[in-house]
Amino acid sequence: MKAKILTLIALIGILASCATKQATVKAGLSEADVNRVKSFFPDYSLSELQKGESLYKANCGACHSLKDPSAESEATWKGIVPPMVKKANKKNGTALSAQDEQAILRYVLTMGPYNIK
């Protein structure tokens, strides 16, 4: 009986740790996020930032755990996003456009390397 309880506790711990990996992506996007990066993206809007977040979660999270955008540098994200969009389009049969790719890239840069407080 004791072994079953310990096994159940261990299983709950494992499941909880898996759930927290997906939760590393920041939520609560605001106009302040957009304004903070206007010097990088003069034509940026809150709706594009929200679209980028949505596309990032839906497409990137479909194949692997999502990275916290601050986990990578600008150069690294610029090297990751384009080939991953191509891979997602091929593997998942999606049709992410150039505008979708830009929205994803701007999202991770805004919430990551460009997230200057």
N, C-alpha and C positions, 0 to 999 in steps of 0.2 A: 504494500500500500504506500509506504514511504517513497519507494522508488518511482511509483507512478506519479506522485505529487511532484517530486523533483524533476522528472521528465517533463511534466506539464509546465512547470515554472520555467525550465530552460527553453522550451518551445515558444512560450509567450515572449521571453526575452529576445529570442532570435527574430521573431516576427516584428516586434517593436523596433528593433534596430534596422530592419529592412525598410520599415515605413518611414523612419526618420531620414533615410538617405534621399528620398524623393522630396522631403520638406525643406531642403537646403535652398531652394529657389525662393527669392524674396517675393513677398506679396505686397499689395497696397500701393500700386503705382499711382503717381500723382503728377500734376502739372509741374511741381517742383523738380521732379526727376528730368522732365523734358527741358525745363529752363536751365538746369545745371549743365546740360550738354549742347546748348544752342550754338556755342562757338564751334563745335565739331560738326553739328548737323543743323544748319540754319533753318531748313524747311521741316524740321521734326515736329510731330504732333503727339498728343497723348493717345490718340486712337492708333497711331502706328506703333507706339511703344506697347500698348495693350495687345495689338495684333501680333507683334513679335513674341511677346510672352506666351500667348495662346499657341502660336505655331511651334515655339520652342518646346513647350510642354507636350503638345500632341504628337509632334513628329520625332523629336529627339528622344523623348521619354518612351516612345513606342518600342525602341530597340535596346535601350540601356538606361542606367540610372542617370538622372540629370546632374550635371556639374553646377556648383555654385558659380555664377558668372565671374566672381572675383577670384576664382581659382586659377585663372589663366590670364596671360598678358594680352595686350592688344594684338601684337604680332601673332601670337599663338591662335587666338580666336579667328583672325583673318585667314589663317592657314587651315583651321578646322572646319569652319562653317561651309565654305563652298563645296569641298569634296563630300561632306556629309549630306548636304542637300541633294547632290547627284546620287549618292548612295541610297538615300531615303526614297527618292523618286523611282529608282530602279527596283529596290527591294520591296517597297510597300505599294508600288503602283500608284503613288501619289503624283501630283502635278504641281509641285512647288515652283512658283514663277521666280523671275529675277527680283521682283518686288517683295515676294515672300522671303527670299534669301536675305535681301537687304534689311527687312524688318527683324528677322532673327538676329542678324549680326549687330544691328543697332541696339537691339534689346540687351544682348549679352555685354556689349561694350558699355552701354549706359549703366547697367546694374553691376558691372564688374570694374574693369580698369579705369573707366571714366567716372566712377562713382566717387567723386571728390566732394568731401563735406566742407 
